[in-house]
Amino acid sequence: MKKNIGVLAVQGAFAEHINTLKKLDINTIEIRKKSDLTENHIDGIILPGGESTVMGKLINELGMLNSLKKFIQDGLPVFGTCAGLILLAKKITNDDNVYIGTMDIEVKRNAYGRQLGSFHTNGQFAKLGQVPMTFIRAPYIENVSKNVDILAQIDNHIVAAKQNNMIVTSFHPELTSDLNIHKYFLDLI
Ligand code: GLN
């Protein structure tokens, strides 16, 4: 059976994730409203990059915030990239907002500054070896609890982590042709 992956599609780089998943022969479901989430069988969900303030506001206004939180707390595999990572964090160190707030990480938004905030590099990711990493006004993780595994660090900053059913990256694997990080997520399911 093909896996069904929901991609939060209210704002941001959701189309790029959908393209990547299609290359991996996965069924994708755009999550635009609450019923997309509750009336489909979903094996996992991706929270894309974009603007966390806008996405957070929209999922709240669309009445999806509590269902998303509940599904994730109940074990639905979730992959948050960039703004998606911010949505999952229990604490944003330079912002008072908390959105889904299910992951024991403390995150700094726009951590590389606004002007020089975009760059590309390669870095070690878990046991996968070197992967390409594209950062766009990215956050990084300043602190993790003991129950969080660090998957990647660049210049001593944590840029990818995993806690149970949740994985997050500060960077955008959907903007490169490398499929390994998406495969890593799909292997969790
Ligand atoms: N700077 C954005 C935020 O704070 C995240 C950027 C991104 O997702 N590429 O929400």
Backbone and ligand atoms as CSV (ligand in chain L), in Angstrom:
chain,resi,resn,atom,element,x,y,z
A,1,MET,N,N,0.839,-1.217,0.000
A,1,MET,CA,C,0.000,0.000,0.000
A,1,MET,C,C,0.867,1.258,0.000
A,2,LYS,N,N,0.489,2.205,-0.861
A,2,LYS,CA,C,1.217,3.474,-0.860
A,2,LYS,C,C,0.932,4.237,0.423
A,3,LYS,N,N,1.932,4.950,0.885
A,3,LYS,CA,C,1.708,5.768,2.080
A,3,LYS,C,C,1.006,7.071,1.708
A,4,ASN,N,N,0.161,7.555,2.613
A,4,ASN,CA,C,-0.495,8.858,2.448
A,4,ASN,C,C,0.183,9.866,3.353
A,5,ILE,N,N,0.758,10.887,2.756
A,5,ILE,CA,C,1.393,11.913,3.579
A,5,ILE,C,C,0.644,13.233,3.395
A,6,GLY,N,N,0.204,13.800,4.499
A,6,GLY,CA,C,-0.416,15.119,4.468
A,6,GLY,C,C,0.671,16.182,4.449
A,7,VAL,N,N,0.439,17.235,3.674
A,7,VAL,CA,C,1.379,18.360,3.667
A,7,VAL,C,C,0.562,19.610,4.006
A,8,LEU,N,N,0.897,20.248,5.106
A,8,LEU,CA,C,0.181,21.469,5.486
A,8,LEU,C,C,0.346,22.485,4.361
A,9,ALA,N,N,-0.767,22.944,3.806
A,9,ALA,CA,C,-0.704,23.741,2.578
A,9,ALA,C,C,-1.449,25.069,2.738
A,10,VAL,N,N,-1.240,25.729,3.867
A,10,VAL,CA,C,-1.904,27.022,4.059
A,10,VAL,C,C,-0.996,28.177,3.648
A,11,GLN,N,N,0.305,27.952,3.625
A,11,GLN,CA,C,1.265,29.009,3.273
A,11,GLN,C,C,2.629,28.341,3.127
A,12,GLY,N,N,3.526,28.969,2.374
A,12,GLY,CA,C,4.911,28.518,2.345
A,12,GLY,C,C,5.226,27.482,1.272
A,13,ALA,N,N,6.322,26.745,1.495
A,13,ALA,CA,C,6.927,25.901,0.456
A,13,ALA,C,C,6.340,24.489,0.453
A,14,PHE,N,N,5.004,24.389,0.406
A,14,PHE,CA,C,4.394,23.055,0.440
A,14,PHE,C,C,4.498,22.337,-0.898
A,15,ALA,N,N,4.446,23.085,-2.020
A,15,ALA,CA,C,4.475,22.448,-3.348
A,15,ALA,C,C,5.785,21.680,-3.553
A,16,GLU,N,N,6.873,22.205,-3.030
A,16,GLU,CA,C,8.186,21.565,-3.191
A,16,GLU,C,C,8.225,20.229,-2.439
A,17,HIS,N,N,7.602,20.193,-1.259
A,17,HIS,CA,C,7.541,18.911,-0.531
A,17,HIS,C,C,6.697,17.900,-1.305
A,18,ILE,N,N,5.594,18.377,-1.867
A,18,ILE,CA,C,4.712,17.474,-2.621
A,18,ILE,C,C,5.468,16.887,-3.819
A,19,ASN,N,N,6.249,17.735,-4.518
A,19,ASN,CA,C,7.053,17.243,-5.648
A,19,ASN,C,C,8.048,16.183,-5.202
A,20,THR,N,N,8.703,16.433,-4.082
A,20,THR,CA,C,9.685,15.465,-3.582
A,20,THR,C,C,8.997,14.147,-3.238
A,21,LEU,N,N,7.849,14.220,-2.574
A,21,LEU,CA,C,7.146,12.989,-2.182
A,21,LEU,C,C,6.669,12.215,-3.418
A,22,LYS,N,N,6.265,12.946,-4.463
A,22,LYS,CA,C,5.816,12.262,-5.685
A,22,LYS,C,C,6.954,11.469,-6.302
A,23,LYS,N,N,8.182,12.034,-6.237
A,23,LYS,CA,C,9.350,11.303,-6.767
A,23,LYS,C,C,9.563,10.000,-6.002
A,24,LEU,N,N,9.090,9.969,-4.755
A,24,LEU,CA,C,9.261,8.771,-3.919
A,24,LEU,C,C,8.010,7.884,-3.951
A,25,ASP,N,N,7.105,8.184,-4.902
A,25,ASP,CA,C,5.920,7.360,-5.113
A,25,ASP,C,C,4.991,7.322,-3.888
A,26,ILE,N,N,4.793,8.479,-3.302
A,26,ILE,CA,C,3.954,8.616,-2.116
A,26,ILE,C,C,2.672,9.360,-2.514
A,27,ASN,N,N,1.536,8.969,-1.942
A,27,ASN,CA,C,0.303,9.765,-2.125
A,27,ASN,C,C,0.380,10.992,-1.236
A,28,THR,N,N,0.027,12.141,-1.778
A,28,THR,CA,C,0.076,13.353,-0.955
A,28,THR,C,C,-1.322,13.936,-0.807
A,29,ILE,N,N,-1.571,14.498,0.349
A,29,ILE,CA,C,-2.858,15.142,0.619
A,29,ILE,C,C,-2.565,16.555,1.111
A,30,GLU,N,N,-3.071,17.550,0.385
A,30,GLU,CA,C,-2.863,18.932,0.840
A,30,GLU,C,C,-3.797,19.201,2.010
A,31,ILE,N,N,-3.220,19.651,3.116
A,31,ILE,CA,C,-4.026,19.945,4.302
A,31,ILE,C,C,-4.285,21.454,4.317
A,32,ARG,N,N,-5.502,21.808,3.908
A,32,ARG,CA,C,-5.862,23.234,3.842
A,32,ARG,C,C,-6.918,23.602,4.870
A,33,LYS,N,N,-7.645,22.610,5.338
A,33,LYS,CA,C,-8.696,22.861,6.328
A,33,LYS,C,C,-8.794,21.663,7.262
A,34,LYS,N,N,-9.518,21.839,8.338
A,34,LYS,CA,C,-9.551,20.811,9.376
A,34,LYS,C,C,-10.014,19.454,8.835
A,35,SER,N,N,-11.029,19.467,7.971
A,35,SER,CA,C,-11.557,18.186,7.493
A,35,SER,C,C,-10.542,17.424,6.637
A,36,ASP,N,N,-9.603,18.143,5.995
A,36,ASP,CA,C,-8.556,17.444,5.237
A,36,ASP,C,C,-7.739,16.563,6.171
A,37,LEU,N,N,-7.643,17.010,7.387
A,37,LEU,CA,C,-6.848,16.309,8.388
A,37,LEU,C,C,-7.652,15.189,9.030
A,38,THR,N,N,-8.919,15.476,9.308
A,38,THR,CA,C,-9.698,14.528,10.110
A,38,THR,C,C,-10.451,13.502,9.250
A,39,GLU,N,N,-10.665,13.806,7.957
A,39,GLU,CA,C,-11.483,12.890,7.146
A,39,GLU,C,C,-10.666,12.058,6.164
A,40,ASN,N,N,-9.336,12.151,6.249
A,40,ASN,CA,C,-8.482,11.326,5.394
A,40,ASN,C,C,-7.654,10.404,6.271
A,41,HIS,N,N,-7.264,9.276,5.699
A,41,HIS,CA,C,-6.296,8.456,6.440
A,41,HIS,C,C,-4.896,9.003,6.121
A,42,ILE,N,N,-4.214,9.438,7.143
A,42,ILE,CA,C,-2.888,10.046,6.958
A,42,ILE,C,C,-1.859,9.262,7.767
A,43,ASP,N,N,-0.760,8.891,7.083
A,43,ASP,CA,C,0.298,8.123,7.770
A,43,ASP,C,C,1.365,9.023,8.365
A,44,GLY,N,N,1.405,10.268,7.922
A,44,GLY,CA,C,2.409,11.202,8.421
A,44,GLY,C,C,2.099,12.574,7.874
A,45,ILE,N,N,2.718,13.594,8.451
A,45,ILE,CA,C,2.421,14.959,7.987
A,45,ILE,C,C,3.701,15.785,7.927
A,46,ILE,N,N,3.758,16.642,6.924
A,46,ILE,CA,C,4.890,17.562,6.784
A,46,ILE,C,C,4.406,18.984,7.041
A,47,LEU,N,N,5.152,19.698,7.885
A,47,LEU,CA,C,4.902,21.122,8.121
A,47,LEU,C,C,6.021,21.863,7.396
A,48,PRO,N,N,5.713,22.581,6.325
A,48,PRO,CA,C,6.763,23.136,5.470
A,48,PRO,C,C,7.373,24.427,6.018
A,49,GLY,N,N,8.344,24.934,5.272
A,49,GLY,CA,C,8.896,26.253,5.565
A,49,GLY,C,C,7.951,27.325,5.067
A,50,GLY,N,N,8.172,28.516,5.525
A,50,GLY,CA,C,7.321,29.646,5.162
A,50,GLY,C,C,7.507,30.694,6.232
A,51,GLU,N,N,6.434,31.241,6.702
A,51,GLU,CA,C,6.509,32.231,7.771
A,51,GLU,C,C,5.712,31.672,8.953
A,52,SER,N,N,6.419,31.347,10.027
A,52,SER,CA,C,5.758,30.654,11.139
A,52,SER,C,C,4.626,31.479,11.747
A,53,THR,N,N,4.799,32.812,11.779
A,53,THR,CA,C,3.740,33.645,12.361
A,53,THR,C,C,2.461,33.530,11.528
A,54,VAL,N,N,2.623,33.551,10.209
A,54,VAL,CA,C,1.456,33.482,9.313
A,54,VAL,C,C,0.830,32.094,9.380
A,55,MET,N,N,1.675,31.072,9.296
A,55,MET,CA,C,1.159,29.700,9.335
A,55,MET,C,C,0.481,29.418,10.671
A,56,GLY,N,N,1.106,29.883,11.744
A,56,GLY,CA,C,0.550,29.657,13.082
A,56,GLY,C,C,-0.817,30.317,13.217
A,57,LYS,N,N,-0.908,31.541,12.709
A,57,LYS,CA,C,-2.175,32.280,12.781
A,57,LYS,C,C,-3.248,31.557,11.954
A,58,LEU,N,N,-2.871,31.113,10.756
A,58,LEU,CA,C,-3.851,30.458,9.881
A,58,LEU,C,C,-4.336,29.132,10.450
A,59,ILE,N,N,-3.418,28.310,10.988
A,59,ILE,CA,C,-3.899,27.014,11.508
A,59,ILE,C,C,-4.816,27.228,12.712
A,60,ASN,N,N,-4.579,28.301,13.424
A,60,ASN,CA,C,-5.457,28.637,14.541
A,60,ASN,C,C,-6.828,29.080,14.012
A,61,GLU,N,N,-6.809,30.037,13.080
A,61,GLU,CA,C,-8.077,30.568,12.544
A,61,GLU,C,C,-8.887,29.499,11.807
A,62,LEU,N,N,-8.189,28.556,11.181
A,62,LEU,CA,C,-8.886,27.493,10.447
A,62,LEU,C,C,-9.333,26.353,11.368
A,63,GLY,N,N,-9.090,26.524,12.648
A,63,GLY,CA,C,-9.548,25.533,13.635
A,63,GLY,C,C,-8.778,24.231,13.611
A,64,MET,N,N,-7.543,24.271,13.086
A,64,MET,CA,C,-6.767,23.032,12.944
A,64,MET,C,C,-5.750,22.820,14.046
A,65,LEU,N,N,-5.477,23.860,14.806
A,65,LEU,CA,C,-4.349,23.793,15.738
A,65,LEU,C,C,-4.502,22.640,16.736
A,66,ASN,N,N,-5.679,22.543,17.359
A,66,ASN,CA,C,-5.851,21.510,18.385
A,66,ASN,C,C,-5.843,20.106,17.801
A,67,SER,N,N,-6.449,19.929,16.606
A,67,SER,CA,C,-6.425,18.581,16.005
A,67,SER,C,C,-5.002,18.191,15.642
A,68,LEU,N,N,-4.264,19.132,15.062
A,68,LEU,CA,C,-2.869,18.842,14.708
A,68,LEU,C,C,-2.086,18.423,15.939
A,69,LYS,N,N,-2.267,19.194,16.996
A,69,LYS,CA,C,-1.550,18.922,18.235
A,69,LYS,C,C,-1.915,17.533,18.770
A,70,LYS,N,N,-3.197,17.228,18.745
A,70,LYS,CA,C,-3.668,15.943,19.269
A,70,LYS,C,C,-3.108,14.781,18.440
A,71,PHE,N,N,-3.195,14.891,17.106
A,71,PHE,CA,C,-2.664,13.825,16.244
A,71,PHE,C,C,-1.181,13.581,16.535
A,72,ILE,N,N,-0.430,14.662,16.672
A,72,ILE,CA,C,1.018,14.533,16.892
A,72,ILE,C,C,1.290,13.945,18.274
A,73,GLN,N,N,0.545,14.415,19.271
A,73,GLN,CA,C,0.720,13.852,20.627
A,73,GLN,C,C,0.357,12.364,20.659
A,74,ASP,N,N,-0.579,11.985,19.799
A,74,ASP,CA,C,-0.979,10.570,19.757
A,74,ASP,C,C,-0.031,9.726,18.903
A,75,GLY,N,N,1.001,10.352,18.327
A,75,GLY,CA,C,2.046,9.569,17.660
A,75,GLY,C,C,2.120,9.700,16.148
A,76,LEU,N,N,1.311,10.577,15.538
A,76,LEU,CA,C,1.411,10.744,14.082
A,76,LEU,C,C,2.814,11.237,13.721
A,77,PRO,N,N,3.538,10.535,12.819
A,77,PRO,CA,C,4.857,11.007,12.418
A,77,PRO,C,C,4.762,12.386,11.754
A,78,VAL,N,N,5.620,13.293,12.164
A,78,VAL,CA,C,5.591,14.660,11.630
A,78,VAL,C,C,7.011,15.091,11.315
A,79,PHE,N,N,7.134,15.825,10.207
A,79,PHE,CA,C,8.428,16.357,9.766
A,79,PHE,C,C,8.240,17.863,9.575
A,80,GLY,N,N,8.925,18.655,10.391
A,80,GLY,CA,C,8.833,20.113,10.290
A,80,GLY,C,C,10.115,20.681,9.700
A,81,THR,N,N,9.990,21.441,8.612
A,81,THR,CA,C,11.166,22.099,8.037
A,81,THR,C,C,11.058,23.601,8.295
A,82,CYS,N,N,12.115,24.158,8.823
A,82,CYS,CA,C,12.260,25.599,8.987
A,82,CYS,C,C,11.093,26.205,9.776
A,83,ALA,N,N,10.169,26.901,9.152
A,83,ALA,CA,C,9.024,27.426,9.913
A,83,ALA,C,C,8.250,26.290,10.578
A,84,GLY,N,N,8.222,25.120,9.935
A,84,GLY,CA,C,7.556,23.947,10.525
A,84,GLY,C,C,8.224,23.514,11.823
A,85,LEU,N,N,9.536,23.661,11.873
A,85,LEU,CA,C,10.291,23.388,13.105
A,85,LEU,C,C,9.855,24.358,14.197
A,86,ILE,N,N,9.694,25.620,13.819
A,86,ILE,CA,C,9.273,26.643,14.799
A,86,ILE,C,C,7.876,26.315,15.334
A,87,LEU,N,N,6.988,25.852,14.451
A,87,LEU,CA,C,5.621,25.517,14.886
A,87,LEU,C,C,5.623,24.395,15.924
A,88,LEU,N,N,6.586,23.475,15.829
A,88,LEU,CA,C,6.611,22.321,16.738
A,88,LEU,C,C,7.304,22.621,18.072
A,89,ALA,N,N,8.090,23.702,18.115
A,89,ALA,CA,C,8.908,23.971,19.309
A,89,ALA,C,C,8.056,24.359,20.516
A,90,LYS,N,N,8.484,23.863,21.689
A,90,LYS,CA,C,7.797,24.267,22.924
A,90,LYS,C,C,8.165,25.675,23.322
A,91,LYS,N,N,9.334,26.167,22.850
A,91,LYS,CA,C,9.727,27.521,23.217
A,91,LYS,C,C,10.486,28.176,22.061
A,92,ILE,N,N,10.120,29.438,21.795
A,92,ILE,CA,C,10.862,30.241,20.822
A,92,ILE,C,C,11.581,31.297,21.657
A,93,THR,N,N,12.907,31.305,21.628
A,93,THR,CA,C,13.645,32.118,22.604
A,93,THR,C,C,13.529,33.622,22.315
A,94,ASN,N,N,13.297,33.996,21.053
A,94,ASN,CA,C,13.196,35.422,20.742
A,94,ASN,C,C,11.787,35.815,20.274
A,95,ASP,N,N,10.799,35.110,20.776
A,95,ASP,CA,C,9.412,35.373,20.379
A,95,ASP,C,C,8.517,34.759,21.463
A,96,ASP,N,N,7.444,35.420,21.817
A,96,ASP,CA,C,6.584,34.908,22.896
A,96,ASP,C,C,5.583,33.850,22.445
A,97,ASN,N,N,5.446,33.669,21.120
A,97,ASN,CA,C,4.431,32.733,20.642
A,97,ASN,C,C,4.847,31.279,20.827
A,98,VAL,N,N,3.852,30.433,21.023
A,98,VAL,CA,C,4.028,28.977,20.924
A,98,VAL,C,C,2.866,28.515,20.063
A,99,TYR,N,N,3.137,27.609,19.113
A,99,TYR,CA,C,2.066,27.190,18.216
A,99,TYR,C,C,1.658,25.760,18.560
A,100,ILE,N,N,2.161,24.768,17.858
A,100,ILE,CA,C,1.770,23.385,18.179
A,100,ILE,C,C,2.453,22.961,19.490
A,101,GLY,N,N,3.722,23.309,19.626
A,101,GLY,CA,C,4.406,23.177,20.915
A,101,GLY,C,C,4.490,21.773,21.493
A,102,THR,N,N,4.775,20.792,20.640
A,102,THR,CA,C,4.838,19.412,21.136
A,102,THR,C,C,6.275,18.906,21.321
A,103,MET,N,N,7.273,19.664,20.851
A,103,MET,CA,C,8.646,19.123,20.861
A,103,MET,C,C,9.503,19.870,21.870
A,104,ASP,N,N,10.292,19.100,22.631
A,104,ASP,CA,C,11.100,19.680,23.713
A,104,ASP,C,C,12.376,20.333,23.197
A,105,ILE,N,N,12.190,21.363,22.391
A,105,ILE,CA,C,13.333,22.106,21.851
A,105,ILE,C,C,13.086,23.603,22.055
A,106,GLU,N,N,14.197,24.331,22.220
A,106,GLU,CA,C,14.123,25.798,22.285
A,106,GLU,C,C,14.793,26.344,21.029
A,107,VAL,N,N,14.063,27.182,20.342
A,107,VAL,CA,C,14.431,27.559,18.992
A,107,VAL,C,C,14.606,29.067,18.884
A,108,LYS,N,N,15.616,29.483,18.124
A,108,LYS,CA,C,15.763,30.914,17.843
A,108,LYS,C,C,15.342,31.171,16.402
A,109,ARG,N,N,14.372,32.034,16.214
A,109,ARG,CA,C,13.907,32.390,14.859
A,109,ARG,C,C,14.921,33.293,14.169
A,110,ASN,N,N,14.961,33.252,12.859
A,110,ASN,CA,C,15.831,34.125,12.061
A,110,ASN,C,C,17.221,34.211,12.706
A,111,ALA,N,N,17.719,33.053,13.079
A,111,ALA,CA,C,18.892,32.999,13.945
A,111,ALA,C,C,20.168,33.443,13.249
A,112,TYR,N,N,20.181,33.399,11.919
A,112,TYR,CA,C,21.382,33.792,11.174
A,112,TYR,C,C,21.304,35.243,10.710
A,113,GLY,N,N,20.332,35.988,11.233
A,113,GLY,CA,C,20.172,37.376,10.824
A,113,GLY,C,C,19.310,37.461,9.579
A,114,ARG,N,N,18.780,38.634,9.327
A,114,ARG,CA,C,17.848,38.777,8.209
A,114,ARG,C,C,18.558,39.025,6.882
A,115,GLN,N,N,19.702,39.713,6.917
A,115,GLN,CA,C,20.376,40.054,5.669
A,115,GLN,C,C,21.151,38.871,5.097
A,116,LEU,N,N,22.030,38.284,5.954
A,116,LEU,CA,C,22.881,37.193,5.489
A,116,LEU,C,C,22.284,35.853,5.880
A,117,GLY,N,N,20.970,35.824,5.953
A,117,GLY,CA,C,20.311,34.657,6.512
A,117,GLY,C,C,20.184,33.466,5.578
A,118,SER,N,N,20.548,33.593,4.310
A,118,SER,CA,C,20.350,32.482,3.391
A,118,SER,C,C,21.688,31.957,2.893
A,119,PHE,N,N,21.896,30.670,3.010
A,119,PHE,CA,C,23.147,30.072,2.543
A,119,PHE,C,C,22.951,28.586,2.293
A,120,HIS,N,N,23.944,28.029,1.593
A,120,HIS,CA,C,23.885,26.609,1.262
A,120,HIS,C,C,25.174,25.951,1.734
A,121,THR,N,N,25.065,24.766,2.295
A,121,THR,CA,C,26.268,24.046,2.718
A,121,THR,C,C,25.985,22.548,2.635
A,122,ASN,N,N,26.989,21.742,2.980
A,122,ASN,CA,C,26.780,20.303,3.132
A,122,ASN,C,C,27.112,19.957,4.562
A,123,GLY,N,N,26.383,19.018,5.131
A,123,GLY,CA,C,26.677,18.648,6.504
A,123,GLY,C,C,26.284,17.213,6.781
A,124,GLN,N,N,26.895,16.675,7.833
A,124,GLN,CA,C,26.604,15.310,8.264
A,124,GLN,C,C,25.195,15.257,8.854
A,125,PHE,N,N,24.396,14.293,8.426
A,125,PHE,CA,C,23.045,14.137,8.968
A,125,PHE,C,C,22.911,12.727,9.518
A,126,ALA,N,N,22.756,12.621,10.828
A,126,ALA,CA,C,22.624,11.316,11.504
A,126,ALA,C,C,23.636,10.348,10.902
A,127,LYS,N,N,23.158,9.149,10.512
A,127,LYS,CA,C,24.100,8.180,9.935
A,127,LYS,C,C,24.065,8.204,8.408
A,128,LEU,N,N,23.379,9.193,7.849
A,128,LEU,CA,C,23.217,9.226,6.391
A,128,LEU,C,C,24.450,9.733,5.659
A,129,GLY,N,N,25.383,10.345,6.365
A,129,GLY,CA,C,26.526,10.969,5.696
A,129,GLY,C,C,26.214,12.419,5.379
A,130,GLN,N,N,26.960,12.951,4.391
A,130,GLN,CA,C,26.805,14.357,4.046
A,130,GLN,C,C,25.550,14.566,3.207
A,131,VAL,N,N,24.776,15.574,3.569
A,131,VAL,CA,C,23.613,15.925,2.743
A,131,VAL,C,C,23.668,17.428,2.453
A,132,PRO,N,N,23.079,17.851,1.312
A,132,PRO,CA,C,23.032,19.280,1.023
A,132,PRO,C,C,22.023,19.973,1.947
A,133,MET,N,N,22.351,21.163,2.399
A,133,MET,CA,C,21.487,21.884,3.336
A,133,MET,C,C,21.319,23.328,2.870
A,134,THR,N,N,20.085,23.695,2.577
A,134,THR,CA,C,19.779,25.058,2.138
A,134,THR,C,C,19.041,25.780,3.267
A,135,PHE,N,N,19.612,26.889,3.706
A,135,PHE,CA,C,19.025,27.655,4.812
A,135,PHE,C,C,18.451,28.961,4.275
A,136,ILE,N,N,17.216,29.262,4.649
A,136,ILE,CA,C,16.597,30.525,4.226
A,136,ILE,C,C,16.006,31.204,5.455
A,137,ARG,N,N,16.642,32.260,5.894
A,137,ARG,CA,C,16.202,32.965,7.114
A,137,ARG,C,C,15.809,31.941,8.193
A,138,ALA,N,N,16.733,31.068,8.423
A,138,ALA,CA,C,16.430,29.847,9.180
A,138,ALA,C,C,16.535,30.056,10.684
A,139,PRO,N,N,15.823,29.218,11.404
A,139,PRO,CA,C,16.014,29.146,12.852
A,139,PRO,C,C,17.153,28.153,13.139
A,140,TYR,N,N,17.690,28.138,14.328
A,140,TYR,CA,C,18.404,26.955,14.795
A,140,TYR,C,C,17.938,26.626,16.204
A,141,ILE,N,N,18.335,25.442,16.648
A,141,ILE,CA,C,17.865,24.960,17.950
A,141,ILE,C,C,18.914,25.308,18.987
A,142,GLU,N,N,18.524,26.053,20.003
A,142,GLU,CA,C,19.482,26.480,21.022
A,142,GLU,C,C,19.614,25.464,22.150
A,143,ASN,N,N,18.526,24.758,22.437
A,143,ASN,CA,C,18.540,23.790,23.537
A,143,ASN,C,C,17.612,22.641,23.228
A,144,VAL,N,N,18.018,21.459,23.650
A,144,VAL,CA,C,17.117,20.308,23.541
A,144,VAL,C,C,17.057,19.611,24.891
A,145,SER,N,N,15.943,18.949,25.174
A,145,SER,CA,C,15.855,18.114,26.378
A,145,SER,C,C,16.587,16.807,26.128
A,146,LYS,N,N,16.767,16.056,27.206
A,146,LYS,CA,C,17.514,14.791,27.114
A,146,LYS,C,C,16.859,13.780,26.181
A,147,ASN,N,N,15.533,13.867,26.056
A,147,ASN,CA,C,14.807,12.902,25.237
A,147,ASN,C,C,14.795,13.260,23.749
A,148,VAL,N,N,15.592,14.261,23.360
A,148,VAL,CA,C,15.659,14.664,21.951
A,148,VAL,C,C,17.019,14.242,21.390
A,149,ASP,N,N,17.010,13.603,20.216
A,149,ASP,CA,C,18.272,13.224,19.558
A,149,ASP,C,C,18.681,14.325,18.583
A,150,ILE,N,N,19.959,14.672,18.641
A,150,ILE,CA,C,20.485,15.664,17.691
A,150,ILE,C,C,20.895,14.926,16.418
A,151,LEU,N,N,20.389,15.368,15.277
A,151,LEU,CA,C,20.684,14.688,14.006
A,151,LEU,C,C,21.737,15.413,13.187
A,152,ALA,N,N,21.856,16.736,13.361
A,152,ALA,CA,C,22.842,17.482,12.578
A,152,ALA,C,C,23.188,18.783,13.276
A,153,GLN,N,N,24.467,19.150,13.136
A,153,GLN,CA,C,24.926,20.444,13.666
A,153,GLN,C,C,25.815,21.106,12.618
A,154,ILE,N,N,25.648,22.413,12.496
A,154,ILE,CA,C,26.513,23.193,11.605
A,154,ILE,C,C,27.077,24.335,12.453
A,155,ASP,N,N,28.388,24.481,12.453
A,155,ASP,CA,C,29.047,25.522,13.260
A,155,ASP,C,C,28.553,25.518,14.706
A,156,ASN,N,N,28.469,24.335,15.271
A,156,ASN,CA,C,28.049,24.186,16.674
A,156,ASN,C,C,26.598,24.552,16.953
A,157,HIS,N,N,25.818,24.746,15.915
A,157,HIS,CA,C,24.394,24.986,16.138
A,157,HIS,C,C,23.603,23.763,15.677
A,158,ILE,N,N,22.599,23.407,16.476
A,158,ILE,CA,C,21.784,22.237,16.125
A,158,ILE,C,C,20.813,22.634,15.013
A,159,VAL,N,N,20.860,21.896,13.907
A,159,VAL,CA,C,19.996,22.226,12.770
A,159,VAL,C,C,19.050,21.081,12.386
A,160,ALA,N,N,19.128,19.971,13.110
A,160,ALA,CA,C,18.156,18.886,12.889
A,160,ALA,C,C,18.079,18.050,14.153
A,161,ALA,N,N,16.863,17.582,14.462
A,161,ALA,CA,C,16.675,16.819,15.691
A,161,ALA,C,C,15.468,15.910,15.549
A,162,LYS,N,N,15.402,14.938,16.473
A,162,LYS,CA,C,14.306,13.957,16.459
A,162,LYS,C,C,13.864,13.679,17.886
A,163,GLN,N,N,12.585,13.629,18.089
A,163,GLN,CA,C,12.022,13.198,19.376
A,163,GLN,C,C,10.836,12.293,19.064
A,164,ASN,N,N,10.978,11.022,19.363
A,164,ASN,CA,C,9.915,10.044,19.066
A,164,ASN,C,C,9.432,10.179,17.618
A,165,ASN,N,N,8.170,10.579,17.441
A,165,ASN,CA,C,7.559,10.650,16.106
A,165,ASN,C,C,7.790,11.987,15.397
A,166,MET,N,N,8.637,12.840,15.974
A,166,MET,CA,C,8.813,14.191,15.396
A,166,MET,C,C,10.246,14.376,14.905
A,167,ILE,N,N,10.401,14.790,13.649
A,167,ILE,CA,C,11.734,15.213,13.221
A,167,ILE,C,C,11.646,16.632,12.655
A,168,VAL,N,N,12.726,17.365,12.838
A,168,VAL,CA,C,12.754,18.754,12.369
A,168,VAL,C,C,14.108,19.070,11.746
A,169,THR,N,N,14.073,19.935,10.728
A,169,THR,CA,C,15.316,20.468,10.160
A,169,THR,C,C,15.167,21.984,10.023
A,170,SER,N,N,16.278,22.702,10.301
A,170,SER,CA,C,16.286,24.154,10.082
A,170,SER,C,C,16.349,24.471,8.600
A,171,PHE,N,N,16.876,23.494,7.859
A,171,PHE,CA,C,17.118,23.715,6.427
A,171,PHE,C,C,16.006,23.078,5.598
A,172,HIS,N,N,16.120,23.229,4.273
A,172,HIS,CA,C,15.038,22.849,3.350
A,172,HIS,C,C,15.457,21.710,2.425
A,173,PRO,N,N,15.292,20.446,2.820
A,173,PRO,CA,C,15.669,19.355,1.908
A,173,PRO,C,C,14.799,19.315,0.653
A,174,GLU,N,N,13.608,19.900,0.717
A,174,GLU,CA,C,12.706,19.878,-0.454
A,174,GLU,C,C,13.184,20.827,-1.553
A,175,LEU,N,N,14.175,21.660,-1.259
A,175,LEU,CA,C,14.683,22.585,-2.278
A,175,LEU,C,C,15.939,22.055,-2.957
A,176,THR,N,N,16.353,20.839,-2.613
A,176,THR,CA,C,17.487,20.216,-3.301
A,176,THR,C,C,16.965,18.939,-3.961
A,177,SER,N,N,17.807,18.311,-4.787
A,177,SER,CA,C,17.349,17.082,-5.440
A,177,SER,C,C,17.623,15.855,-4.572
A,178,ASP,N,N,18.203,16.068,-3.415
A,178,ASP,CA,C,18.535,14.959,-2.515
A,178,ASP,C,C,17.260,14.458,-1.823
A,179,LEU,N,N,17.015,13.171,-1.930
A,179,LEU,CA,C,15.769,12.619,-1.377
A,179,LEU,C,C,15.970,11.957,-0.013
A,180,ASN,N,N,17.209,11.950,0.466
A,180,ASN,CA,C,17.533,11.131,1.646
A,180,ASN,C,C,16.810,11.537,2.919
A,181,ILE,N,N,16.605,12.823,3.124
A,181,ILE,CA,C,15.971,13.247,4.380
A,181,ILE,C,C,14.486,12.865,4.351
A,182,HIS,N,N,13.850,13.023,3.202
A,182,HIS,CA,C,12.452,12.584,3.108
A,182,HIS,C,C,12.354,11.070,3.309
A,183,LYS,N,N,13.318,10.336,2.743
A,183,LYS,CA,C,13.317,8.873,2.943
A,183,LYS,C,C,13.495,8.554,4.424
A,184,TYR,N,N,14.343,9.294,5.071
A,184,TYR,CA,C,14.581,9.087,6.514
A,184,TYR,C,C,13.260,9.276,7.278
A,185,PHE,N,N,12.522,10.315,6.913
A,185,PHE,CA,C,11.220,10.556,7.558
A,185,PHE,C,C,10.258,9.399,7.249
A,186,LEU,N,N,10.198,9.005,5.990
A,186,LEU,CA,C,9.253,7.942,5.602
A,186,LEU,C,C,9.588,6.618,6.300
A,187,ASP,N,N,10.866,6.412,6.586
A,187,ASP,CA,C,11.275,5.185,7.293
A,187,ASP,C,C,10.767,5.162,8.744
A,188,LEU,N,N,10.415,6.322,9.274
A,188,LEU,CA,C,9.859,6.384,10.641
A,188,LEU,C,C,8.455,5.801,10.705
A,189,ILE,N,N,7.822,5.741,9.519
A,189,ILE,CA,C,6.381,5.407,9.499
A,189,ILE,C,C,6.189,3.888,9.451
L,1,LIG,N1,N,11.998,33.080,9.083
L,1,LIG,C1,C,10.843,32.207,9.015
L,1,LIG,C2,C,10.090,32.211,10.351
L,1,LIG,O1,O,10.588,32.673,11.337
L,1,LIG,C3,C,11.238,30.807,8.650
L,1,LIG,C4,C,11.863,30.790,7.278
L,1,LIG,C5,C,11.612,29.570,6.474
L,1,LIG,O2,O,10.728,28.753,6.779
L,1,LIG,N2,N,12.329,29.433,5.406
L,1,LIG,O3,O,9.019,31.755,10.388
